[in-house]
Amino acid sequence: MRDAELDSKLAWLREPGRSELIRNGLRGIEKECLRVDEDGHLSLRPHPAVLGAALTHPYITTDYSEALLEFVTPPFANNWELLQSLCDIHCFVAQSLGDELLWPQSMPCVVQPDQDVPIAYYGESNLGRMKTIYRRGLGHRYGRAMQAIAGVHFNYSLRAEFWTEFQVHEQDQRPRRVFASHHYFRLARNYRRHAWALIYLFGTSPALCKSFPLRAGHRLETFDSSTWYLPYGTSLRMSDIGYRNKNQARLQISLNSLDDYVAGLRTAVTAPNPEYERIGVKVDGEYRQLNANVLQIENEYYAAVRPKPRASPSLRPAAGLHSGGVDYIEIRTLDLNVADPVGINQAQLRFVEALLLYCLFADSPPILEEEQKEIDARELLVAREGRREGLELPSCGRLVALQQLGLELIEGVAEIAAMLDAGNEDYREAVEQQRHAFEDPAVTPSARLIAEMSEREQGFFEFTLEVARAHRDYFRALPLERTRLENLRQLAQRSIEEAEVLENSPQADFDDFLASYLASI
């Protein structure tokens, strides 16, 4: 059945000059990856000084672990510049790491006992201490190994010119930020409905090392003596093995409106959790976590999509959303693409962009409780069994073949791709590649990964370590433009100086600092 609302908006976009409004949306990437030693074991070394200070560097920081690097690009209006920026960062890091490697898989390398996964350290300033304590709390709550899982986050926003003309078309008189936020939440709801498709199409973590701590009843199968896997799995990262753990699965923060979302976040960061209260907050003079609430802070919410406010040093995310509305959308579903040295490629970026625009323009009713259960069940099924022949997914109160749902989605996304393709940028080709993946599960990245491991007679660890070494050689052989290299060196040095200034500045009592921050919600 055709979506009348989508058809109306597509007709408007097809008017002369209109499609240009959606062609230069801003996009950025946050890409995580582990540092490992030459033998593929998690690095226990501190964050390398040559990369700068993780607390203050704009592009190179750390996530949970001291060994879990995070590369952050600025926003760009085209994919080529975005990937070039990410590639430059990789080159700089790979050429600075000495004998260490970057682990190219979402699931971790050989992980030692939980206590041996080093928590990221940000110095002794109040801000640095708070960031470290937050991560210490994550370790207590979810286990440190789970926090070593890596992914790619894609950030996206449309330009002011689009919102100006779209608001006129919609005959909406509300303030611009209210209008844009309303439609970003429409996008976010539809993304939740369709995120399963990205788990199927781009999931690249069907296997993991047997050193990874698993709960009883994990239902994984043995690939070889050192590897667990799921024969039809697509993304263990997005399954109950990874980010869909029981604690996070209980969280349901509504995307039905900005007010609902902010209220849900505020409740989660202020409501005590008995399980976390048993951990304790400050024990024997040392903080184990920032607080014992359902979420310590907003960033602990591991959602597939997060509406984000404009960055502000003085406002927490919930307060920023409440006062300024949504500035961009953060997509958090993507595994690291093992086949690409930077972890993501042009075809993926084009498809995701076209999908997000489809989500923006398609009808997007509120997500009620029953539909949310379907969404959660759908994503888990696809993560664990997405390539199983004949797999049916819950949708609108019935079971529908995954292939049918996927091909129906492709039809809508293809119409958006055609409008993005004015510059012959291969958006339609990117969509056609994914149509083929729905028609033949054997061409999905997860299937190709398992096939290649089988052909090489290698387990997860051996295979991924070989890829890590190949990627290191690739980046070390890739020349980095002299001005870009100098710029990255200067940024590293400047970040160290800024961190030192912050640390040497007069600090308020940390207990008072933390109490003030937590009260600012």
N, C-alpha and C positions, 0 to 999 in steps of 0.2 A: 504494500500500500504506500503510495507516494506521500511524502511529507509536504503538505500545502505551505507551511510556513517556510520550509527550506526552499521550495520552488519560487516563492515570492522574493526571497532575498537573493537567490541566484539570478532571477530576472533583472533585479536592480543592478547587480554586479556586472551583468552583461551589457549594460548601457555603455556607450562610448566613454572611455576614460575612467570608468568606475573600477575596473579590476586592478588598476594601478594602485589603488588605495590599500590593497592587501599584499602587495608584492615586496614591500620593504619593511616588514615587521622586524623588530629587534629581537635577536636571539643570542643566547650565551650558553656556555657549558661549564659545569662543575664536575670534574672527573677525578675519581678516587683510584688509587692503586697502591699496593704494598711495596715497600722496599724489602728485598730479600738478599741474602748473601749468595755467593757464587754457587753454592750447593742447593739453593732453593729454600733455605730455612729463613723464617722471619727474622729480620734484622733487629738486633738488640742495641744498635748504636744510636746515639742521640741524633736528632734532626741535623743534617749537615750544615755547618755554618756557611759554607759556600753558597747555599741556597737562600740565605737570609734568615730573618726571624719569623717563625710561623705566626706569631701574634700580630705582626704589622705588615707583612708582605701582601700586596694586593692580589697577586696571582699564584703564589706558591705557599701553601700552608699545610696543616695536618688536620686530619679528622679525629677519629677516636684515639687511635694509637699513635705513638711517636713514630712508628714505622708506616703509618697509613697516610701517604701524601695526598693532597687535594690540589688540583690545578683548576684555577678559576679564570675564565676569559672575561674580558669586558664585553659589552653587548655590541653586535655588528648587524648591519642591514643586509648582509648576504652571507651565504654559507661558505664561500671560498675563503673570505677573510677570517671567518670564525675558525675554520679548520687550520688555516695557516698559523693563526695565533696559538692554537693548541699544539700544533706541531713544533713551533718555535720553543715553547715551554718544555716540551718533551726532549728536544735536542739539547737545550741548555742543561736540563737535569741529568740526562743520560751521559752527557760529556763531563759532568761534574761529580759523578757518584763513585769513581774509582772502580773497585771490584764488585760493587753492588748492582743488582738488577731491579727492574720494575716488573712485578707480577702481573701478567696480562689477563688473568681470569677474575671473575667476580668472587668466586669461592676461594678461600685462603689457601696458601701453601701449607707445608707441614707446620701445624700449630702445636706448640708445647703446652704443658698444663696451663690452665687459665691464668694463673698468677704470673706466668712468664710473658704474657702479652703486654708490652710496655705502654702505659697510658701517656698520652701526649702531654708534654710539659711546656708551659708558656711563660716561665719566669715567676718572679715573686711580687710583681705588681698585683694590686687587688683584682684587676681585670684578668690577669693571667692565672692567678690562683683560682678564681671562680670558674674559668674554663676547664681547668684541670679537675677540680672537685666535681663538676658536672659529669665529666667523663668517668670519674671514679664511681659515681652513682650509677651510671649506665652499666658498668661492669658488675656491680652488685645486683642490679635488677635483672639483667638479661644474659650475663656471662660475657667475658671479654672476647671470646672467640667469635661470637655472633657480631660483635662490633668491628671485627676485622674483615667483614664482607664488604665488597666494593661495588660501585655502580657509576652510572653516568646520569647526571641531572641536567635537564634541558629547560632553560628559561626563555619565555616568549612573551612579547607584548606587541600590540599594534600601535601605530603612530597616531599623534594627535589629529592629523588631517583625516584619518579614517573615522575617528570617533565624531568629529565635527559633522561630516557628511552623513554618516550612519544615523546620528541622532536626528538630523533633519528628516531623513527618510522615515524613521520610526515615529516622527511627530511627538517626540518626548520632550517635555519641558523641564525635567528635573535638572539639578546641577550636574555638570559634566562628570564629576567623580562618582556621583551616585549612579548615573546612567551606565558608565563604563564598568563599574563594579558589579552592577546587576548582570551585565552580559558576560563578564568574566566568570561569574558564578554559574551562569547557564553553560558556559564552556566546560567548567570544572565538573558539573554534574554529568554532562554527556561523556566527558573523558572517563569518569568512573564507569560508565556503562560500557565503554569500548576499550578500556585499558587491557582487558584480556587479550585483545588482538595483538597488542605489542608484546605481550608475554609469549604468545605463540610465534609471532613473526621474528622477534629479535632476541628471545631468550637463548642464552648461550651457556647455561650452567646446569646441564642435566647430570653432572657427576661431581664428586668431591673426594678429597683425601680422607682416608679412614682415621687419620689423626684428629679430625674435627669432632668435638664432643657432641653426641646425639642423645636425645631422650629415648627411653624405651618406647617401642611401638612405632619407630620411624618408618617402617615398611620400605626401606631401601633395599636394593638387591646388590649382590656382589658382582662387580665387573672383573676384577682380579684381586690379588691378595692385598693390594693397598688402596683399592678404589671402590667406593659406593657409587651407585647410579640408579636412575629410573629409566627403564628401556624406552618409555614413551614420554619421558619428562622433557620440559623445555627450560624451566628456570627454578632451580632449588632456592636461589636467592629470594624469589618472590613467593615461595611456598611456606608452609609451616615450619620447615627446617630453618628458614631465614627470617625475613621481616614480618611474616604473618605469625609471629609467636603468640602464645595465649594471652600475654599481658596486653599487647597492642591490639590483638583481635577484639578484645572487649571494648575498645574505644570506638565510639560512633559519634563523631562530631559533624553536625549537619552542614551540608553545602547548599541548603535550600535558600539561604539569603546571607548577606554579610552579617546582619545582626545575629542570626542563629549561629553562624560559624564563630564569631567573636565570643558570644556567650558560652559556647561549648568549650572553646580554648580556655577562657577565664575560669570556668568551673574546673577543668582538668588540672590547671596549674595552681589551684587554691584548695581543692578538696583532698583531705588526707586519705591515704591508702593503707589499710591495716597491715598488709604484707610488707610494705615499705617502711612502716613505722617499726616493725620488728627488726629491720636492718639497723635502725638508729641513724641519727643525723650527725651529731657531734659526739663521738665516743672517745673517752680518755684524751680529750683535747684535740682530736683530729676529726675533720669532717669526712664522713663516708659518702655523703650526698648533699646536695644543696638544701633539700627539704624532703619530707616524706609524702609529698602529694602525688596524685595520679601521674602527672607530668612534672618534672622539676622546673622546666621552662618550655616554651612553645616548640623549640626545635626538636624536642624529644618525640614529637608526633610524627611517626613514620608513615605518612599517608602517601598514596600513589600520586596525588596531585595536591599542591598547596598554593592557594592564592596568597601573594606576598605584597607587602606595602613597600613604599620607597624606603630605602635604607636610612636609618636615623640613629645617631649616637645617643640620643636622649629619650627615644621611645622604644619600648618593647614591641614585638610584632603585633600582638593583639591590640595594643593602644594605637600603633601606627595604622592598622587597618580601620579601626574605629574612627580615627580623626581624618585620615587622608584617603581611605579607600584602597582598592587594589591597583598596584602599579604593574605587576606582571604575574604570570602563572609559572609555577615550577613543576615540571614533570619528573617523576622519580622512579619510573618503571623500568628503565633500560639497563640491561646487563652490559658489562664490558664486552665489546666485540673482539673476540680473541684473534680474528682473522685480520684485523686492522691495527697497525702499530699504535695509533692514537686512541683506539678503543671505540671509535664510531666513524661512519663514513657518510659521504654525500647523499647516497640513496636513502639511508635511514633518516637523515635530517630533512630531506625533501618530503618523505612520506609522513613523518611526524608533523611537520608544519601543515601539510594539506589536511591531515586528520584533525588537528586542533582547530583549523578554520571551519571544517565540517561540523565539529562539535559546537562551535560558536553560533553557526547559522541554523542548525537543525532544531526542531522542537525540543524543549528541555523542561518537562514538568518536574515538580518537586520529587525527590526520592523519598518514598515512604518506607516503613520498616520492612515490609515483605520484599520490596524490590532490593533493598540493601542486602538482605539475606541472599537473594539470587546473585547479586553482584559479587559478594564475597565467595559464594560457592563456585561461581563460574571461574573466577580468577584462580582459586585453589585447584580446581579440576584441570585447567589449562596448564598451570605450572607443573603439576605432577603427571598428567596423562595426555597432554595436548596433542600428541602425534598418534594416539591410539586410533586405529581404523574404526569408523562409525561412532566416534565419541559424540555424545549429545550434551548440550549445555542448557541449564535452566534459563528461560527467557520468557517474560510476560506470562508466567504461570504454566508454562508447558516446556517440554524438552524439544530442542531443535538441534539438528546436526551442526557441529562446529563449522563445517565447510559451507553450509548454506548461510549461516550468520555472517561468516567472513566475506563471502562473495557479495552478499547484499550490502555490507559496509563498504566494500571496494567500489561499488557503483556510485555511491554518494561522494566518496573521497576523490574519485576520478574526475568528477565534474569540477571540483575545486582545483585539482591539479592542472586541468586544462587552462584555467584562468591565470594560474601562476607561471605558466609556461611561455609567456609572450617573448621572453628573451632566449628561447630554446635552451632552457636550463634542465631539461630532462625530468621534470616533475611527473609527467605522464608515464615515462619509462620506469620511474621509481615505483609508481603505483602498480604498473603491470608486473613488475618483479614480484610484488607481494600477492597479486592475484594468482600467479603461478605457485607461490608457496602455499596458498590455501588449497589449490587444486592437487598439489603433490607435497605431502609432509616431508618427503625425503630431501627436499632442497632447503629446508629450514636450517638455520645455523646450528641448532641443537642436534639435529639428525646428522649433519655433516661432521660435527665434532665427534660424535660417537663412532661414526663410520671411519673417520681418520685415525682415531685411537685404535680401533680394531685392526685396520690395515697395517699400522705401524707396530702393532702388538705392544702398545704402551699404555700404562695406566694414566690416571689424571695427572699425577705429579710429574712423571717422566715427560709426558707430552707437553705440559704447560711450561716446564723448565726449559725444554728445547725451544719453544716459541719465545720465551723471555730472552734467551740468549740471541736468537735471531733478531728480535726487535732492538736489543742493545746494539748489535752490530749495525743495524740499519740507521739508527739515530746517530751513532758515532761517525758513520761515514757521510752523513748528510751535512753539507756545509750550512752554517748559520750565518746569515748576512751580518757583516761586521757591525753596522749600526745597531742592529737588533741585539746582538751579543753584548755590546757595550751597555745598551739600555738595561738589559736584564742583570748585568753585573752591578750597575749603579743602583737598581731597585733593591737588590739584595743587600748592598752596603747601607743604603738609606734606611731600609727596614730594621737593620741591626741598631743603627743610631737612634731611630725613633723608639724602639723597644727599650733601649738603655735610658733615654730621657724619661720615658714613662715609669720605668722601674726606680729611677733615682729621684723622682718627684715626691714631695711629701704625700704620704698615704694616710687616709682615714683608717681608724680601727677596722679590721676586716669584718668582724661581726656586724658592726654598724653599716658598713658598705653593703654587705649582702642583704641585711634586713631592709635597707632602703631600696635596693634594686627589686627585691621580691615584692615589696609593697607597691611598686610603681605600676602594677597591672591595672 
